[in-house]
């Protein structure tokens, strides 16, 4: 349950639904497995999992939800091989070349035939709403995955007034300055040993550094020639470590020992209680961190 990525969105209007009201609105789009001819199925499932059916897990005013997507998988190699056989057979029967439209129709028919026998796999995307802080936070490594969840939620609610987080200072400019002049790095942040640099021109060259001292002259030389920091590994107060990118997305988030010790010191009787403890500690920690993140990058730009 511990989030590994943070796709950050801000509510432009207060989120006023209570947990039970949100539960009711999601109920019509509860997850159901793929039918025989379905390529995929998407719907809400319990974030706790197991035998728990409740779609919203609420704690301290925060509301967790989970979108489940199941997809059928037909290997492209299998489709192409069978399709070529069908095309060759039909062209021989009719003594002519099939048109592109006919080939496409044959492919659609083939997929329709194969779907009932296809393997399927499922993925879950977790998110939570912080009504008081005005945050919608999705555990997604890509913008598309986050937008899939937001789009599905929007269909349930009718509207979802959220926008990607935007700060006054561009993350690229701020992070580049941290490496050029370590004195500009905020006191509660420690720059770690990983970064990604990119030339500003279109399709510019990219340099990736891992387990590397970022204060060395070779890094400064790249920055002096115009490259900018688009990803940077940092540690916040020995509580969180993560990669922050040019869009202020948080990747590879880790909750460090100071937080994990809190978890260890808390007793939980069962799976649901453990989930509630973890969610409470995580959400409270992030509610302290996210306002500070905005401050670090010049505050929120609401224009």
C-alpha positions in Angstrom: 0.0 0.0 0.0 2.9 2.4 0.6 3.0 4.7 -2.4 6.1 4.5 -4.6 5.2 7.3 -6.9 3.3 10.6 -6.4 1.4 12.1 -9.3 0.2 15.3 -7.7 -3.0 17.2 -8.5 -4.7 20.1 -6.9 -8.4 20.6 -6.4 -9.6 23.9 -7.9 -12.8 23.7 -5.9 -13.4 22.2 -2.4 -14.0 18.4 -2.4 -17.2 18.1 -0.4 -18.2 14.5 -0.6 -18.0 12.4 2.6 -16.6 8.9 2.4 -20.0 7.2 2.3 -21.2 9.5 -0.4 -18.1 8.8 -2.5 -18.6 5.1 -1.9 -22.1 5.3 -3.3 -21.0 7.1 -6.4 -18.3 4.5 -7.2 -20.6 1.5 -6.6 -22.1 1.4 -10.1 -18.6 1.0 -11.6 -17.3 -1.7 -9.3 -14.7 -4.0 -11.0 -16.0 -7.0 -12.9 -13.7 -9.5 -14.7 -13.4 -9.5 -18.5 -16.1 -11.3 -20.4 -15.2 -13.8 -23.1 -15.0 -11.1 -25.9 -13.8 -8.2 -23.7 -10.3 -6.9 -24.4 -10.2 -5.2 -21.1 -12.3 -4.4 -18.0 -11.8 -1.5 -15.6 -13.5 -0.7 -12.3 -13.2 0.1 -8.6 -12.1 -2.4 -6.1 -11.4 -2.4 -2.4 -8.0 -0.8 -1.7 -7.6 -3.1 1.3 -8.2 -6.2 -0.7 -9.0 -9.7 0.6 -12.6 -10.1 1.6 -13.1 -6.4 2.2 -15.8 -5.1 -0.2 -15.8 -1.4 0.9 -14.5 0.7 -2.0 -13.4 3.7 0.1 -11.0 3.4 3.0 -11.2 6.5 5.1 -8.8 7.6 7.9 -8.2 11.0 9.6 -10.2 12.7 6.8 -8.2 11.1 4.0 -10.0 8.8 1.5 -8.2 5.9 -0.3 -9.5 4.3 -3.5 -8.3 1.8 -6.0 -8.9 1.2 -9.7 -8.4 -2.3 -11.1 -7.8 -3.0 -14.8 -7.8 -6.4 -16.3 -6.5 -6.9 -19.9 -6.5 -9.8 -22.3 -3.1 -10.6 -23.8 -2.7 -12.1 -27.2 1.0 -12.1 -28.3 1.6 -10.0 -31.5 3.7 -12.8 -32.9 0.8 -15.2 -32.7 -1.7 -12.8 -34.3 0.7 -12.0 -37.2 1.5 -15.6 -37.9 -2.1 -16.7 -38.0 -3.1 -13.6 -39.9 -0.6 -14.2 -42.7 -1.9 -17.8 -43.0 -5.5 -16.5 -43.3 -4.5 -13.9 -45.8 -2.5 -16.3 -47.9 -5.4 -18.8 -47.9 -8.0 -16.3 -48.9 -5.9 -14.7 -51.6 -5.3 -18.2 -53.1 -9.0 -19.0 -53.0 -10.0 -15.7 -54.7 -6.9 -15.4 -56.9 -6.3 -11.8 -56.0 -4.6 -9.6 -53.5 -6.6 -8.5 -50.5 -7.0 -4.8 -49.9 -5.8 -3.1 -46.7 -9.4 -2.8 -45.5 -9.9 -6.5 -46.0 -6.7 -7.4 -44.2 -7.8 -5.2 -41.2 -11.2 -6.9 -41.1 -9.5 -10.3 -41.1 -7.3 -9.2 -38.2 -10.3 -8.0 -36.2 -12.1 -11.3 -36.8 -9.0 -13.2 -35.7 -8.7 -11.2 -32.5 -12.4 -11.8 -31.8 -11.8 -15.6 -32.2 -8.7 -15.6 -29.9 -10.0 -13.4 -27.1 -11.9 -16.2 -25.2 -8.7 -18.2 -25.1 -6.4 -15.3 -24.3 -4.4 -14.9 -21.0 -5.4 -12.0 -18.8 -3.5 -10.0 -16.2 -4.6 -7.2 -13.9 -3.1 -4.1 -12.4 -4.2 -1.9 -9.5 -3.7 1.9 -9.3 -4.1 3.4 -5.8 -5.0 7.0 -5.1 -6.2 9.1 -2.2 -8.0 12.3 -1.7 -7.0 14.9 0.9 -10.0 17.2 1.1 -8.6 19.5 3.8 -5.3 20.0 2.0 -6.9 20.1 -1.5 -4.8 17.3 -2.9 -5.6 14.3 -5.2 -2.6 12.0 -5.1 -2.2 9.0 -7.5 0.5 6.3 -7.1 1.4 6.2 -10.7 4.8 6.4 -12.5 3.3 7.8 -15.7 0.9 10.6 -16.4 -1.2 8.3 -18.6 -1.8 5.9 -15.8 -2.8 8.7 -13.4 -5.1 10.2 -16.0 -6.8 6.8 -16.6 -7.8 6.8 -12.9 -8.9 10.4 -12.9 -11.0 9.9 -16.0 -12.7 6.9 -14.5 -13.4 8.8 -11.3 -14.7 11.8 -13.3 -17.3 9.5 -15.0 -18.5 8.4 -11.6 -18.7 11.9 -10.1 -19.8 13.9 -13.2 -16.9 16.3 -12.7 -13.5 16.3 -11.0 -12.0 19.8 -10.7 -8.3 18.9 -10.4 -5.3 20.1 -12.2 -1.6 19.0 -12.2 0.4 20.8 -9.5 2.1 24.0 -10.7 4.8 26.0 -8.9 6.0 29.6 -9.3 9.6 28.4 -10.0 10.3 25.8 -12.6 11.7 22.6 -11.0 14.4 22.4 -13.8 15.7 25.8 -13.0 15.7 25.3 -9.2 17.3 21.8 -9.3 20.0 23.0 -11.7 20.9 25.8 -9.4 21.2 23.4 -6.5 24.0 21.5 -8.3 25.7 24.7 -9.5 25.7 26.2 -6.0 25.2 23.8 -3.2 24.6 26.8 -0.8 21.2 27.3 -2.5 19.9 23.8 -1.5 17.3 24.1 1.2 18.5 23.1 4.7 16.0 20.3 5.0 17.0 18.6 1.7 20.1 16.6 0.9 21.0 16.0 -2.7 21.9 12.3 -3.2 23.9 10.5 -5.9 21.6 10.3 -8.9 20.5 12.8 -11.5 19.5 13.1 -15.2 20.7 16.1 -17.3 19.3 17.2 -20.6 20.3 19.8 -23.2 17.5 22.4 -23.5 17.2 22.2 -27.3 14.6 20.0 -28.9 15.6 16.3 -28.6 18.6 17.4 -26.7 21.2 14.9 -25.4 20.6 13.2 -22.1 23.1 12.2 -19.4 22.2 9.8 -16.6 24.3 9.5 -13.5 23.8 6.9 -10.7 25.9 6.4 -7.6 27.9 9.4 -8.6 29.1 12.4 -6.6 27.1 15.2 -8.2 29.5 17.9 -6.8 32.4 16.7 -9.0 33.7 19.1 -11.7 32.5 16.9 -14.6 28.9 17.5 -13.6 29.4 21.2 -13.2 31.0 21.2 -16.7 27.9 19.7 -18.2 25.7 22.4 -16.5 28.1 25.1 -17.6 27.5 24.0 -21.2 23.8 24.5 -20.9 22.5 21.2 -19.7 19.7 21.3 -17.1 18.6 18.9 -14.3 15.4 17.1 -15.2 15.6 14.4 -12.5 17.3 14.5 -9.1 17.5 12.2 -6.2 17.0 13.9 -2.8 16.4 13.1 0.8 14.0 15.2 2.9 14.8 15.4 6.7 15.8 11.7 6.8 12.2 10.8 6.5 11.6 10.5 2.7 13.9 9.8 -0.2 12.8 10.1 -3.8 13.5 11.3 -7.4 11.8 14.5 -8.3 11.4 15.3 -12.0 10.9 18.3 -14.2 7.1 18.1 -13.8 7.3 17.8 -10.0 6.3 14.2 -10.2 7.8 12.1 -7.4 9.3 8.7 -8.3 10.8 5.8 -6.4 9.5 7.2 -3.1 10.8 5.5 0.1 9.6 6.1 3.6 12.8 5.9 5.7 13.6 4.5 9.1 12.1 7.3 11.1 8.7 6.5 9.6 9.1 2.8 9.5 9.9 2.8 13.2 6.5 4.4 13.8 4.9 1.5 11.9 6.8 -1.1 13.9 5.8 0.5 17.2 2.1 0.3 16.3 0.1 -2.9 17.0 -2.5 -4.1 14.5 -4.8 -7.0 15.1 -5.6 -7.9 11.5 -5.0 -7.0 7.8 -7.5 -4.2 7.8 -6.1 -2.7 11.0 -2.6 -2.9 9.5 -3.7 -1.2 6.3 -5.4 1.6 8.4 -2.2 2.1 10.4 0.0 2.3 7.3 -2.4 4.6 5.5 -2.7 6.9 8.5 1.0 7.2 8.9 1.7 7.7 5.2 -1.0 10.2 4.5 -0.1 12.3 7.6 3.5 12.3 6.6 2.7 13.4 3.1 0.4 16.1 4.4 3.4 17.6 6.1 5.7 17.1 3.2 3.6 18.4 0.2 3.2 22.0 1.4 6.9 22.1 2.0 7.5 20.8 -1.5 5.5 23.7 -2.9 7.5 26.2 -0.8 10.8 24.7 -2.0 9.8 25.5 -5.6 8.6 29.0 -5.0 5.1 28.3 -3.8 2.0 27.3 -5.8 1.2 29.1 -9.0 -2.6 29.3 -9.2 -2.8 31.3 -12.4 
